[in-house]
Amino acid sequence: MNLTPIIVSCLVALAALPLSAEERDRPNVILLMSDDQGWGDVGFNGNDGIKTPHLDAMAAEGVRFDRFH
């Protein structure tokens, strides 16, 4: 018996549950680390050759800290 559809259905149902007020008020933080990636290697910094739609969406909807030393 293949349990994959059942497991996926359960995970989708759990993800759809409403969050408590405390969970909605906490910020979501994503720390993105990569190796050998330059500042201009993503679409939201002007690169037209490399497609990064998910990173572009995250950059558009969130707060970016792009000045670091």
PDB file of N, CA, C and O in Angstrom:
ATOM      1  N   MET A   1       0.838  -1.183   0.000  1.00  0.00           N
ATOM      2  CA  MET A   1       0.000   0.000   0.000  1.00  0.00           C
ATOM      3  C   MET A   1       0.884   1.248   0.000  1.00  0.00           C
ATOM      4  O   MET A   1       1.800   1.369   0.814  1.00  0.00           O
ATOM      5  N   ASN A   2       0.608   2.154  -0.902  1.00  0.00           N
ATOM      6  CA  ASN A   2       1.366   3.392  -1.018  1.00  0.00           C
ATOM      7  C   ASN A   2       0.767   4.433  -0.072  1.00  0.00           C
ATOM      8  O   ASN A   2      -0.383   4.838  -0.241  1.00  0.00           O
ATOM      9  N   LEU A   3       1.541   4.863   0.919  1.00  0.00           N
ATOM     10  CA  LEU A   3       1.068   5.815   1.919  1.00  0.00           C
ATOM     11  C   LEU A   3       1.356   7.263   1.550  1.00  0.00           C
ATOM     12  O   LEU A   3       0.944   8.173   2.269  1.00  0.00           O
ATOM     13  N   THR A   4       2.047   7.490   0.458  1.00  0.00           N
ATOM     14  CA  THR A   4       2.434   8.852   0.082  1.00  0.00           C
ATOM     15  C   THR A   4       1.233   9.782  -0.065  1.00  0.00           C
ATOM     16  O   THR A   4       1.274  10.882   0.487  1.00  0.00           O
ATOM     17  N   PRO A   5       0.161   9.408  -0.779  1.00  0.00           N
ATOM     18  CA  PRO A   5      -0.984  10.333  -0.897  1.00  0.00           C
ATOM     19  C   PRO A   5      -1.628  10.639   0.451  1.00  0.00           C
ATOM     20  O   PRO A   5      -2.089  11.759   0.675  1.00  0.00           O
ATOM     21  N   ILE A   6      -1.665   9.672   1.336  1.00  0.00           N
ATOM     22  CA  ILE A   6      -2.263   9.885   2.652  1.00  0.00           C
ATOM     23  C   ILE A   6      -1.409  10.847   3.465  1.00  0.00           C
ATOM     24  O   ILE A   6      -1.928  11.757   4.111  1.00  0.00           O
ATOM     25  N   ILE A   7      -0.103  10.642   3.430  1.00  0.00           N
ATOM     26  CA  ILE A   7       0.807  11.509   4.182  1.00  0.00           C
ATOM     27  C   ILE A   7       0.745  12.934   3.642  1.00  0.00           C
ATOM     28  O   ILE A   7       0.694  13.891   4.414  1.00  0.00           O
ATOM     29  N   VAL A   8       0.749  13.077   2.319  1.00  0.00           N
ATOM     30  CA  VAL A   8       0.676  14.408   1.711  1.00  0.00           C
ATOM     31  C   VAL A   8      -0.638  15.089   2.072  1.00  0.00           C
ATOM     32  O   VAL A   8      -0.651  16.283   2.371  1.00  0.00           O
ATOM     33  N   SER A   9      -1.735  14.354   2.048  1.00  0.00           N
ATOM     34  CA  SER A   9      -3.037  14.920   2.406  1.00  0.00           C
ATOM     35  C   SER A   9      -3.057  15.395   3.852  1.00  0.00           C
ATOM     36  O   SER A   9      -3.611  16.453   4.149  1.00  0.00           O
ATOM     37  N   CYS A  10      -2.458  14.626   4.752  1.00  0.00           N
ATOM     38  CA  CYS A  10      -2.396  15.027   6.161  1.00  0.00           C
ATOM     39  C   CYS A  10      -1.552  16.283   6.338  1.00  0.00           C
ATOM     40  O   CYS A  10      -1.925  17.174   7.100  1.00  0.00           O
ATOM     41  N   LEU A  11      -0.430  16.363   5.649  1.00  0.00           N
ATOM     42  CA  LEU A  11       0.425  17.543   5.759  1.00  0.00           C
ATOM     43  C   LEU A  11      -0.265  18.792   5.215  1.00  0.00           C
ATOM     44  O   LEU A  11      -0.131  19.876   5.784  1.00  0.00           O
ATOM     45  N   VAL A  12      -0.997  18.641   4.124  1.00  0.00           N
ATOM     46  CA  VAL A  12      -1.734  19.777   3.561  1.00  0.00           C
ATOM     47  C   VAL A  12      -2.815  20.233   4.531  1.00  0.00           C
ATOM     48  O   VAL A  12      -3.025  21.432   4.719  1.00  0.00           O
ATOM     49  N   ALA A  13      -3.501  19.270   5.149  1.00  0.00           N
ATOM     50  CA  ALA A  13      -4.551  19.617   6.115  1.00  0.00           C
ATOM     51  C   ALA A  13      -3.958  20.340   7.322  1.00  0.00           C
ATOM     52  O   ALA A  13      -4.548  21.303   7.812  1.00  0.00           O
ATOM     53  N   LEU A  14      -2.814  19.897   7.803  1.00  0.00           N
ATOM     54  CA  LEU A  14      -2.175  20.553   8.946  1.00  0.00           C
ATOM     55  C   LEU A  14      -1.704  21.954   8.582  1.00  0.00           C
ATOM     56  O   LEU A  14      -1.803  22.872   9.397  1.00  0.00           O
ATOM     57  N   ALA A  15      -1.199  22.126   7.382  1.00  0.00           N
ATOM     58  CA  ALA A  15      -0.720  23.437   6.947  1.00  0.00           C
ATOM     59  C   ALA A  15      -1.866  24.432   6.801  1.00  0.00           C
ATOM     60  O   ALA A  15      -1.655  25.640   6.913  1.00  0.00           O
ATOM     61  N   ALA A  16      -3.072  23.939   6.554  1.00  0.00           N
ATOM     62  CA  ALA A  16      -4.221  24.812   6.352  1.00  0.00           C
ATOM     63  C   ALA A  16      -4.859  25.265   7.661  1.00  0.00           C
ATOM     64  O   ALA A  16      -5.721  26.144   7.650  1.00  0.00           O
ATOM     65  N   LEU A  17      -4.453  24.683   8.787  1.00  0.00           N
ATOM     66  CA  LEU A  17      -5.021  25.079  10.072  1.00  0.00           C
ATOM     67  C   LEU A  17      -4.664  26.534  10.376  1.00  0.00           C
ATOM     68  O   LEU A  17      -3.553  26.977  10.087  1.00  0.00           O
ATOM     69  N   PRO A  18      -5.601  27.270  10.954  1.00  0.00           N
ATOM     70  CA  PRO A  18      -5.293  28.668  11.272  1.00  0.00           C
ATOM     71  C   PRO A  18      -4.259  28.756  12.382  1.00  0.00           C
ATOM     72  O   PRO A  18      -4.232  27.933  13.297  1.00  0.00           O
ATOM     73  N   LEU A  19      -3.415  29.762  12.285  1.00  0.00           N
ATOM     74  CA  LEU A  19      -2.391  29.984  13.294  1.00  0.00           C
ATOM     75  C   LEU A  19      -2.985  30.726  14.478  1.00  0.00           C
ATOM     76  O   LEU A  19      -3.946  31.480  14.329  1.00  0.00           O
ATOM     77  N   SER A  20      -2.413  30.511  15.654  1.00  0.00           N
ATOM     78  CA  SER A  20      -2.845  31.260  16.819  1.00  0.00           C
ATOM     79  C   SER A  20      -2.382  32.709  16.671  1.00  0.00           C
ATOM     80  O   SER A  20      -1.534  33.012  15.832  1.00  0.00           O
ATOM     81  N   ALA A  21      -2.944  33.605  17.494  1.00  0.00           N
ATOM     82  CA  ALA A  21      -2.581  35.017  17.421  1.00  0.00           C
ATOM     83  C   ALA A  21      -1.100  35.216  17.714  1.00  0.00           C
ATOM     84  O   ALA A  21      -0.453  36.066  17.103  1.00  0.00           O
ATOM     85  N   GLU A  22      -0.562  34.434  18.647  1.00  0.00           N
ATOM     86  CA  GLU A  22       0.858  34.553  18.984  1.00  0.00           C
ATOM     87  C   GLU A  22       1.728  34.175  17.798  1.00  0.00           C
ATOM     88  O   GLU A  22       2.735  34.835  17.542  1.00  0.00           O
ATOM     89  N   GLU A  23       1.362  33.130  17.069  1.00  0.00           N
ATOM     90  CA  GLU A  23       2.149  32.698  15.915  1.00  0.00           C
ATOM     91  C   GLU A  23       2.062  33.697  14.774  1.00  0.00           C
ATOM     92  O   GLU A  23       3.028  33.856  14.029  1.00  0.00           O
ATOM     93  N   ARG A  24       0.932  34.375  14.619  1.00  0.00           N
ATOM     94  CA  ARG A  24       0.798  35.373  13.546  1.00  0.00           C
ATOM     95  C   ARG A  24       1.625  36.613  13.842  1.00  0.00           C
ATOM     96  O   ARG A  24       2.067  37.292  12.915  1.00  0.00           O
ATOM     97  N   ASP A  25       1.843  36.922  15.115  1.00  0.00           N
ATOM     98  CA  ASP A  25       2.568  38.128  15.478  1.00  0.00           C
ATOM     99  C   ASP A  25       4.077  37.953  15.416  1.00  0.00           C
ATOM    100  O   ASP A  25       4.807  38.943  15.348  1.00  0.00           O
ATOM    101  N   ARG A  26       4.555  36.729  15.437  1.00  0.00           N
ATOM    102  CA  ARG A  26       5.997  36.503  15.390  1.00  0.00           C
ATOM    103  C   ARG A  26       6.501  36.675  13.965  1.00  0.00           C
ATOM    104  O   ARG A  26       5.838  36.249  13.020  1.00  0.00           O
ATOM    105  N   PRO A  27       7.653  37.287  13.801  1.00  0.00           N
ATOM    106  CA  PRO A  27       8.171  37.469  12.433  1.00  0.00           C
ATOM    107  C   PRO A  27       8.728  36.162  11.873  1.00  0.00           C
ATOM    108  O   PRO A  27       9.236  35.319  12.613  1.00  0.00           O
ATOM    109  N   ASN A  28       8.625  36.015  10.589  1.00  0.00           N
ATOM    110  CA  ASN A  28       9.256  34.903   9.889  1.00  0.00           C
ATOM    111  C   ASN A  28      10.614  35.387   9.407  1.00  0.00           C
ATOM    112  O   ASN A  28      10.711  36.427   8.755  1.00  0.00           O
ATOM    113  N   VAL A  29      11.651  34.644   9.724  1.00  0.00           N
ATOM    114  CA  VAL A  29      12.999  35.015   9.329  1.00  0.00           C
ATOM    115  C   VAL A  29      13.577  33.890   8.492  1.00  0.00           C
ATOM    116  O   VAL A  29      13.576  32.732   8.909  1.00  0.00           O
ATOM    117  N   ILE A  30      14.066  34.230   7.322  1.00  0.00           N
ATOM    118  CA  ILE A  30      14.728  33.262   6.459  1.00  0.00           C
ATOM    119  C   ILE A  30      16.144  33.764   6.233  1.00  0.00           C
ATOM    120  O   ILE A  30      16.350  34.849   5.689  1.00  0.00           O
ATOM    121  N   LEU A  31      17.104  32.980   6.649  1.00  0.00           N
ATOM    122  CA  LEU A  31      18.503  33.311   6.425  1.00  0.00           C
ATOM    123  C   LEU A  31      18.952  32.493   5.227  1.00  0.00           C
ATOM    124  O   LEU A  31      19.010  31.265   5.291  1.00  0.00           O
ATOM    125  N   LEU A  32      19.265  33.167   4.148  1.00  0.00           N
ATOM    126  CA  LEU A  32      19.643  32.503   2.907  1.00  0.00           C
ATOM    127  C   LEU A  32      21.144  32.603   2.744  1.00  0.00           C
ATOM    128  O   LEU A  32      21.696  33.695   2.614  1.00  0.00           O
ATOM    129  N   MET A  33      21.798  31.457   2.753  1.00  0.00           N
ATOM    130  CA  MET A  33      23.248  31.423   2.611  1.00  0.00           C
ATOM    131  C   MET A  33      23.599  30.617   1.366  1.00  0.00           C
ATOM    132  O   MET A  33      23.037  29.547   1.134  1.00  0.00           O
ATOM    133  N   SER A  34      24.517  31.126   0.576  1.00  0.00           N
ATOM    134  CA  SER A  34      24.955  30.395  -0.606  1.00  0.00           C
ATOM    135  C   SER A  34      26.458  30.571  -0.766  1.00  0.00           C
ATOM    136  O   SER A  34      27.062  31.475  -0.188  1.00  0.00           O
ATOM    137  N   ASP A  35      27.030  29.710  -1.543  1.00  0.00           N
ATOM    138  CA  ASP A  35      28.465  29.726  -1.754  1.00  0.00           C
ATOM    139  C   ASP A  35      28.762  30.260  -3.152  1.00  0.00           C
ATOM    140  O   ASP A  35      28.184  29.796  -4.135  1.00  0.00           O
ATOM    141  N   ASP A  36      29.644  31.215  -3.236  1.00  0.00           N
ATOM    142  CA  ASP A  36      30.111  31.763  -4.508  1.00  0.00           C
ATOM    143  C   ASP A  36      29.003  32.434  -5.311  1.00  0.00           C
ATOM    144  O   ASP A  36      28.977  32.345  -6.539  1.00  0.00           O
ATOM    145  N   GLN A  37      28.099  33.097  -4.623  1.00  0.00           N
ATOM    146  CA  GLN A  37      27.045  33.844  -5.302  1.00  0.00           C
ATOM    147  C   GLN A  37      27.359  35.319  -5.175  1.00  0.00           C
ATOM    148  O   GLN A  37      27.555  35.833  -4.074  1.00  0.00           O
ATOM    149  N   GLY A  38      27.403  35.987  -6.297  1.00  0.00           N
ATOM    150  CA  GLY A  38      27.680  37.415  -6.291  1.00  0.00           C
ATOM    151  C   GLY A  38      26.415  38.225  -6.098  1.00  0.00           C
ATOM    152  O   GLY A  38      25.308  37.700  -6.212  1.00  0.00           O
ATOM    153  N   TRP A  39      26.582  39.515  -5.802  1.00  0.00           N
ATOM    154  CA  TRP A  39      25.449  40.404  -5.558  1.00  0.00           C
ATOM    155  C   TRP A  39      24.532  40.474  -6.781  1.00  0.00           C
ATOM    156  O   TRP A  39      23.312  40.538  -6.628  1.00  0.00           O
ATOM    157  N   GLY A  40      25.089  40.462  -7.969  1.00  0.00           N
ATOM    158  CA  GLY A  40      24.303  40.596  -9.185  1.00  0.00           C
ATOM    159  C   GLY A  40      23.845  39.282  -9.790  1.00  0.00           C
ATOM    160  O   GLY A  40      23.386  39.263 -10.932  1.00  0.00           O
ATOM    161  N   ASP A  41      23.957  38.191  -9.061  1.00  0.00           N
ATOM    162  CA  ASP A  41      23.594  36.876  -9.603  1.00  0.00           C
ATOM    163  C   ASP A  41      22.133  36.503  -9.384  1.00  0.00           C
ATOM    164  O   ASP A  41      21.763  35.349  -9.598  1.00  0.00           O
ATOM    165  N   VAL A  42      21.301  37.436  -8.967  1.00  0.00           N
ATOM    166  CA  VAL A  42      19.878  37.171  -8.747  1.00  0.00           C
ATOM    167  C   VAL A  42      19.055  38.200  -9.501  1.00  0.00           C
ATOM    168  O   VAL A  42      19.522  39.305  -9.775  1.00  0.00           O
ATOM    169  N   GLY A  43      17.835  37.830  -9.831  1.00  0.00           N
ATOM    170  CA  GLY A  43      16.987  38.700 -10.630  1.00  0.00           C
ATOM    171  C   GLY A  43      16.639  40.016  -9.964  1.00  0.00           C
ATOM    172  O   GLY A  43      16.571  41.043 -10.640  1.00  0.00           O
ATOM    173  N   PHE A  44      16.415  40.014  -8.650  1.00  0.00           N
ATOM    174  CA  PHE A  44      16.010  41.254  -7.991  1.00  0.00           C
ATOM    175  C   PHE A  44      17.137  42.275  -7.898  1.00  0.00           C
ATOM    176  O   PHE A  44      16.902  43.421  -7.516  1.00  0.00           O
ATOM    177  N   ASN A  45      18.355  41.874  -8.242  1.00  0.00           N
ATOM    178  CA  ASN A  45      19.462  42.827  -8.326  1.00  0.00           C
ATOM    179  C   ASN A  45      19.813  43.160  -9.762  1.00  0.00           C
ATOM    180  O   ASN A  45      20.870  43.736 -10.023  1.00  0.00           O
ATOM    181  N   GLY A  46      18.943  42.807 -10.698  1.00  0.00           N
ATOM    182  CA  GLY A  46      19.110  43.241 -12.073  1.00  0.00           C
ATOM    183  C   GLY A  46      19.626  42.209 -13.060  1.00  0.00           C
ATOM    184  O   GLY A  46      19.824  42.546 -14.228  1.00  0.00           O
ATOM    185  N   ASN A  47      19.854  40.967 -12.648  1.00  0.00           N
ATOM    186  CA  ASN A  47      20.358  39.953 -13.575  1.00  0.00           C
ATOM    187  C   ASN A  47      19.216  39.439 -14.442  1.00  0.00           C
ATOM    188  O   ASN A  47      18.202  38.969 -13.925  1.00  0.00           O
ATOM    189  N   ASP A  48      19.378  39.528 -15.750  1.00  0.00           N
ATOM    190  CA  ASP A  48      18.363  39.032 -16.680  1.00  0.00           C
ATOM    191  C   ASP A  48      18.664  37.624 -17.170  1.00  0.00           C
ATOM    192  O   ASP A  48      17.775  36.962 -17.706  1.00  0.00           O
ATOM    193  N   GLY A  49      19.881  37.153 -17.003  1.00  0.00           N
ATOM    194  CA  GLY A  49      20.274  35.849 -17.523  1.00  0.00           C
ATOM    195  C   GLY A  49      19.941  34.690 -16.609  1.00  0.00           C
ATOM    196  O   GLY A  49      19.670  33.587 -17.084  1.00  0.00           O
ATOM    197  N   ILE A  50      19.957  34.917 -15.303  1.00  0.00           N
ATOM    198  CA  ILE A  50      19.660  33.860 -14.339  1.00  0.00           C
ATOM    199  C   ILE A  50      18.269  34.124 -13.781  1.00  0.00           C
ATOM    200  O   ILE A  50      18.014  35.196 -13.232  1.00  0.00           O
ATOM    201  N   LYS A  51      17.378  33.167 -13.914  1.00  0.00           N
ATOM    202  CA  LYS A  51      16.001  33.317 -13.452  1.00  0.00           C
ATOM    203  C   LYS A  51      15.903  32.861 -12.001  1.00  0.00           C
ATOM    204  O   LYS A  51      16.214  31.713 -11.685  1.00  0.00           O
ATOM    205  N   THR A  52      15.467  33.765 -11.114  1.00  0.00           N
ATOM    206  CA  THR A  52      15.296  33.453  -9.692  1.00  0.00           C
ATOM    207  C   THR A  52      13.922  33.937  -9.219  1.00  0.00           C
ATOM    208  O   THR A  52      13.850  34.847  -8.393  1.00  0.00           O
ATOM    209  N   PRO A  53      12.831  33.349  -9.725  1.00  0.00           N
ATOM    210  CA  PRO A  53      11.499  33.880  -9.416  1.00  0.00           C
ATOM    211  C   PRO A  53      11.131  33.784  -7.940  1.00  0.00           C
ATOM    212  O   PRO A  53      10.468  34.681  -7.418  1.00  0.00           O
ATOM    213  N   HIS A  54      11.537  32.733  -7.263  1.00  0.00           N
ATOM    214  CA  HIS A  54      11.177  32.598  -5.849  1.00  0.00           C
ATOM    215  C   HIS A  54      11.944  33.610  -4.996  1.00  0.00           C
ATOM    216  O   HIS A  54      11.381  34.216  -4.085  1.00  0.00           O
ATOM    217  N   LEU A  55      13.222  33.784  -5.296  1.00  0.00           N
ATOM    218  CA  LEU A  55      14.001  34.787  -4.574  1.00  0.00           C
ATOM    219  C   LEU A  55      13.491  36.192  -4.883  1.00  0.00           C
ATOM    220  O   LEU A  55      13.458  37.046  -3.998  1.00  0.00           O
ATOM    221  N   ASP A  56      13.097  36.435  -6.120  1.00  0.00           N
ATOM    222  CA  ASP A  56      12.561  37.747  -6.498  1.00  0.00           C
ATOM    223  C   ASP A  56      11.277  38.042  -5.727  1.00  0.00           C
ATOM    224  O   ASP A  56      11.071  39.167  -5.271  1.00  0.00           O
ATOM    225  N   ALA A  57      10.411  37.034  -5.581  1.00  0.00           N
ATOM    226  CA  ALA A  57       9.157  37.219  -4.845  1.00  0.00           C
ATOM    227  C   ALA A  57       9.434  37.483  -3.367  1.00  0.00           C
ATOM    228  O   ALA A  57       8.806  38.350  -2.760  1.00  0.00           O
ATOM    229  N   MET A  58      10.372  36.734  -2.790  1.00  0.00           N
ATOM    230  CA  MET A  58      10.714  36.953  -1.388  1.00  0.00           C
ATOM    231  C   MET A  58      11.282  38.354  -1.183  1.00  0.00           C
ATOM    232  O   MET A  58      10.971  39.013  -0.191  1.00  0.00           O
ATOM    233  N   ALA A  59      12.108  38.804  -2.112  1.00  0.00           N
ATOM    234  CA  ALA A  59      12.705  40.137  -2.003  1.00  0.00           C
ATOM    235  C   ALA A  59      11.645  41.227  -2.136  1.00  0.00           C
ATOM    236  O   ALA A  59      11.728  42.262  -1.476  1.00  0.00           O
ATOM    237  N   ALA A  60      10.650  40.993  -2.989  1.00  0.00           N
ATOM    238  CA  ALA A  60       9.596  41.992  -3.192  1.00  0.00           C
ATOM    239  C   ALA A  60       8.645  42.085  -2.004  1.00  0.00           C
ATOM    240  O   ALA A  60       8.136  43.163  -1.699  1.00  0.00           O
ATOM    241  N   GLU A  61       8.407  40.970  -1.339  1.00  0.00           N
ATOM    242  CA  GLU A  61       7.424  40.935  -0.255  1.00  0.00           C
ATOM    243  C   GLU A  61       8.027  41.143   1.126  1.00  0.00           C
ATOM    244  O   GLU A  61       7.295  41.388   2.085  1.00  0.00           O
ATOM    245  N   GLY A  62       9.328  41.053   1.246  1.00  0.00           N
ATOM    246  CA  GLY A  62       9.941  41.113   2.562  1.00  0.00           C
ATOM    247  C   GLY A  62      10.877  42.293   2.723  1.00  0.00           C
ATOM    248  O   GLY A  62      10.858  43.239   1.936  1.00  0.00           O
ATOM    249  N   VAL A  63      11.685  42.218   3.747  1.00  0.00           N
ATOM    250  CA  VAL A  63      12.681  43.237   4.039  1.00  0.00           C
ATOM    251  C   VAL A  63      14.034  42.692   3.621  1.00  0.00           C
ATOM    252  O   VAL A  63      14.394  41.568   3.972  1.00  0.00           O
ATOM    253  N   ARG A  64      14.778  43.485   2.876  1.00  0.00           N
ATOM    254  CA  ARG A  64      16.104  43.056   2.426  1.00  0.00           C
ATOM    255  C   ARG A  64      17.170  43.835   3.146  1.00  0.00           C
ATOM    256  O   ARG A  64      17.067  45.052   3.299  1.00  0.00           O
ATOM    257  N   PHE A  65      18.185  43.143   3.585  1.00  0.00           N
ATOM    258  CA  PHE A  65      19.373  43.767   4.162  1.00  0.00           C
ATOM    259  C   PHE A  65      20.509  43.457   3.191  1.00  0.00           C
ATOM    260  O   PHE A  65      21.051  42.351   3.203  1.00  0.00           O
ATOM    261  N   ASP A  66      20.869  44.418   2.357  1.00  0.00           N
ATOM    262  CA  ASP A  66      21.874  44.133   1.332  1.00  0.00           C
ATOM    263  C   ASP A  66      23.120  45.013   1.459  1.00  0.00           C
ATOM    264  O   ASP A  66      23.913  45.104   0.522  1.00  0.00           O
ATOM    265  N   ARG A  67      23.289  45.641   2.583  1.00  0.00           N
ATOM    266  CA  ARG A  67      24.513  46.391   2.842  1.00  0.00           C
ATOM    267  C   ARG A  67      25.190  45.774   4.047  1.00  0.00           C
ATOM    268  O   ARG A  67      24.752  45.936   5.186  1.00  0.00           O
ATOM    269  N   PHE A  68      26.269  45.063   3.767  1.00  0.00           N
ATOM    270  CA  PHE A  68      26.974  44.357   4.830  1.00  0.00           C
ATOM    271  C   PHE A  68      28.470  44.413   4.569  1.00  0.00           C
ATOM    272  O   PHE A  68      28.910  44.565   3.429  1.00  0.00           O
ATOM    273  N   HIS A  69      29.222  44.292   5.608  1.00  0.00           N
ATOM    274  CA  HIS A  69      30.684  44.362   5.482  1.00  0.00           C
ATOM    275  C   HIS A  69      31.304  43.319   6.388  1.00  0.00           C
ATOM    276  O   HIS A  69      32.528  43.197   6.443  1.00  0.00           O
TER     277      HIS A  69
END
